[in-house]
């Protein structure tokens, strides 16, 4: 099932406004759950977690910044 352009824009907005702040809190908790690590280890954790959150949502964010392909010209 493919989402329309407008539906993908709405989902992208929900993900960015609600999902991303929640993910930031969870990632921060995970990075410090076992105590403070070495600065490089902690940086690596944040970089990996920063990339991982977007992978499941690639299809939603793809093409959002372009004009609506379904709109009348």
N, CA, C and O of each residue as an XYZ file, in Angstrom:
292
protein
N       0.850     -1.177      0.000
C       0.000      0.000      0.000
C       0.895      1.240      0.000
O       1.733      1.414      0.885
N       0.711      2.079     -0.982
C       1.494      3.303     -1.061
C       0.692      4.472     -0.503
O      -0.527      4.541     -0.660
N       1.379      5.360      0.133
C       0.746      6.551      0.693
C       0.761      7.667     -0.337
O       1.682      7.777     -1.146
N      -0.265      8.483     -0.291
C      -0.289      9.637     -1.183
C       0.737     10.661     -0.694
O       1.264     10.561      0.413
N       0.998     11.631     -1.540
C       1.965     12.675     -1.203
C       1.529     13.436      0.055
O       2.343     13.704      0.938
N       0.244     13.781      0.127
C      -0.245     14.530      1.296
C      -0.167     13.690      2.569
O       0.160     14.211      3.636
N      -0.460     12.416      2.465
C      -0.383     11.537      3.632
C       1.068     11.404      4.108
O       1.343     11.415      5.308
N       1.990     11.277      3.147
C       3.399     11.188      3.528
C       3.876     12.475      4.194
O       4.667     12.430      5.136
N       3.398     13.626      3.706
C       3.772     14.904      4.341
C       3.239     14.987      5.760
O       3.933     15.452      6.664
N       2.012     14.539      5.957
C       1.430     14.559      7.313
C       2.184     13.628      8.248
O       2.493     14.000      9.380
N       2.484     12.408      7.779
C       3.220     11.464      8.608
C       4.621     11.976      8.913
O       5.121     11.787     10.022
N       5.251     12.613      7.956
C       6.579     13.177      8.186
C       6.519     14.247      9.278
O       7.408     14.320     10.127
N       5.488     15.062      9.255
C       5.320     16.084     10.279
C       5.106     15.465     11.655
O       5.688     15.924     12.638
N       4.283     14.436     11.734
C       4.038     13.747     13.012
C       5.331     13.118     13.525
O       5.650     13.211     14.710
N       6.058     12.489     12.637
C       7.315     11.848     13.044
C       8.305     12.879     13.566
O       8.961     12.652     14.582
N       8.417     14.009     12.875
C       9.388     15.021     13.286
C       8.977     15.760     14.552
O       9.836     16.108     15.363
N       7.684     16.008     14.739
C       7.235     16.787     15.899
C       6.998     15.954     17.151
O       7.152     16.460     18.263
N       6.632     14.702     16.992
C       6.330     13.858     18.156
C       7.350     12.731     18.301
O       7.910     12.530     19.379
N       7.586     12.007     17.227
C       8.451     10.837     17.298
C       9.909     11.155     17.542
O      10.569     10.468     18.322
N      10.420     12.172     16.897
C      11.829     12.494     17.043
C      12.193     12.964     18.460
O      13.209     12.512     18.987
N      11.422     13.839     19.093
C      11.766     14.195     20.486
C      11.719     12.999     21.432
O      12.547     12.889     22.336
N      10.759     12.110     21.226
C      10.696     10.902     22.056
C      11.925     10.041     21.798
O      12.509      9.497     22.736
N      12.320      9.913     20.544
C      13.497      9.123     20.206
C      14.762      9.741     20.791
O      15.653      9.016     21.232
N      14.853     11.052     20.802
C      16.019     11.722     21.381
C      16.125     11.400     22.869
O      17.218     11.141     23.373
N      15.006     11.416     23.567
C      15.016     11.085     24.992
C      15.429      9.635     25.222
O      16.215      9.348     26.125
N      14.906      8.728     24.414
C      15.262      7.311     24.546
C      16.737      7.097     24.212
O      17.428      6.360     24.915
N      17.225      7.731     23.150
C      18.628      7.595     22.771
C      19.543      8.158     23.849
O      20.588      7.578     24.143
N      19.158      9.277     24.435
C      19.952      9.858     25.508
C      19.987      8.932     26.717
O      21.026      8.763     27.354
N      18.858      8.344     27.018
C      18.801      7.399     28.135
C      19.665      6.168     27.848
O      20.384      5.690     28.726
N      19.592      5.656     26.608
C      20.400      4.494     26.249
C      21.898      4.797     26.310
O      22.686      3.953     26.736
N      22.281      5.975     25.894
C      23.701      6.331     25.877
C      24.267      6.450     27.285
O      25.454      6.201     27.498
N      23.433      6.825     28.245
C      23.917      7.006     29.616
C      23.405      5.932     30.569
O      23.602      6.043     31.779
N      22.754      4.899     30.050
C      22.168      3.861     30.904
C      23.233      3.087     31.676
O      22.980      2.635     32.793
N      24.389      2.935     31.108
C      25.450      2.167     31.750
C      26.531      3.066     32.312
O      27.681      2.652     32.454
N      26.168      4.280     32.628
C      27.133      5.236     33.155
C      27.785      6.000     32.023
O      27.621      5.663     30.850
N      28.515      7.016     32.383
C      29.200      7.817     31.363
C      30.316      6.999     30.737
O      31.088      6.338     31.432
N      30.388      7.052     29.431
C      31.419      6.344     28.677
C      32.503      7.330     28.259
O      32.409      8.533     28.507
N      33.509      6.801     27.635
C      34.535      7.625     27.026
C      33.855      8.555     26.013
O      32.841      8.184     25.423
N      34.394      9.740     25.809
C      33.777     10.727     24.925
C      33.604     10.173     23.509
O      32.559     10.388     22.894
N      34.587      9.478     22.991
C      34.488      8.930     21.642
C      33.446      7.819     21.549
O      32.742      7.719     20.545
N      33.340      6.996     22.569
C      32.329      5.927     22.586
C      30.939      6.540     22.637
O      30.038      6.104     21.920
N      30.764      7.534     23.469
C      29.469      8.199     23.578
C      29.103      8.908     22.271
O      27.944      8.879     21.856
N      30.070      9.534     21.629
C      29.840     10.179     20.341
C      29.445      9.149     19.286
O      28.541      9.396     18.487
N      30.110      8.006     19.277
C      29.781      6.939     18.341
C      28.358      6.430     18.571
O      27.630      6.172     17.612
N      27.960      6.287     19.829
C      26.600      5.849     20.148
C      25.585      6.845     19.593
O      24.600      6.447     18.971
N      25.819      8.128     19.812
C      24.886      9.148     19.327
C      24.837      9.200     17.797
O      23.768      9.398     17.218
N      25.974      9.025     17.148
C      25.990      9.038     15.678
C      25.217      7.846     15.133
O      24.406      7.996     14.220
N      25.463      6.667     15.686
C      24.760      5.464     15.220
C      23.264      5.590     15.470
O      22.464      5.314     14.575
N      22.880      5.997     16.658
C      21.452      6.151     16.967
C      20.823      7.272     16.144
O      19.632      7.217     15.835
N      21.600      8.277     15.790
C      21.089      9.370     14.968
C      20.789      8.947     13.541
O      19.908      9.515     12.896
N      21.506      7.964     13.049
C      21.252      7.457     11.702
C      20.162      6.390     11.720
O      19.338      6.326     10.808
N      20.156      5.559     12.747
C      19.227      4.432     12.817
C      17.768      4.870     12.865
O      16.906      4.165     12.340
N      17.467      6.002     13.474
C      16.067      6.400     13.612
C      15.413      6.669     12.260
O      14.209      6.465     12.099
N      16.195      7.122     11.299
C      15.631      7.513     10.008
C      15.460      6.346      9.038
O      14.682      6.450      8.090
N      16.155      5.263      9.248
C      16.104      4.146      8.297
C      14.693      3.584      8.083
O      14.320      3.353      6.933
N      13.904      3.358      9.110
C      12.558      2.824      8.849
C      11.629      3.815      8.154
O      10.611      3.408      7.593
N      11.952      5.091      8.178
C      11.065      6.112      7.637
C      11.543      6.682      6.306
O      11.055      7.727      5.875
N      12.481      6.017      5.654
C      13.008      6.512      4.380
C      11.908      6.734      3.354
O      11.900      7.751      2.660
N      10.981      5.790      3.254
C       9.943      5.896      2.227
C       8.979      7.035      2.502
O       8.349      7.545      1.575
N       8.852      7.440      3.749
C       7.964      8.566      4.069
C       8.629      9.891      3.718
O       7.976     10.784      3.178
N       9.907     10.029      4.014
C      10.597     11.287      3.786
C      11.070     11.477      2.346
O      11.429     12.589      1.959
N      11.076     10.433      1.568
C      11.593     10.519      0.207
C      10.688     11.394     -0.661
O       9.513     11.081     -0.849
N      11.232     12.482     -1.186
C      10.515     13.356     -2.086
C       9.601     14.380     -1.430
O       8.847     15.061     -2.125
N       9.651     14.503     -0.124
C       8.770     15.436      0.590
C       9.118     16.878      0.262
O       8.221     17.720      0.218
N      10.364     17.190      0.033
C      10.762     18.569     -0.243
C      10.472     19.029     -1.654
O      10.682     20.198     -1.976
N       9.998     18.141     -2.496
C       9.707     18.501     -3.887
C       8.233     18.894     -4.025
O       7.434     18.725     -3.104
N       7.914     19.405     -5.168
C       6.512     19.781     -5.440
C       5.637     18.538     -5.491
O       6.116     17.440     -5.774
N       4.360     18.721     -5.218
C       3.405     17.621     -5.221
C       3.278     17.066     -6.648
O       2.861     17.785     -7.556
N       3.632     15.801     -6.844
C       3.547     15.249     -8.190
C       2.097     15.034     -8.664
O       1.857     14.910     -9.865
N       1.143     14.989     -7.740
C      -0.254     14.781     -8.090
C      -1.020     16.076     -8.341
O      -2.162     16.044     -8.800
N      -0.393     17.218     -8.039
C      -1.078     18.494     -8.191
C      -1.264     18.846     -9.668
O      -0.466     18.482    -10.531
N      -2.333     19.555     -9.908
C      -2.587     20.029    -11.281
C      -1.624     21.155    -11.593
O      -1.263     21.954    -10.729
N      -1.224     21.195    -12.828
C      -0.248     22.229    -13.219
C      -0.933     23.374    -13.864
O      -0.281     24.340    -14.261
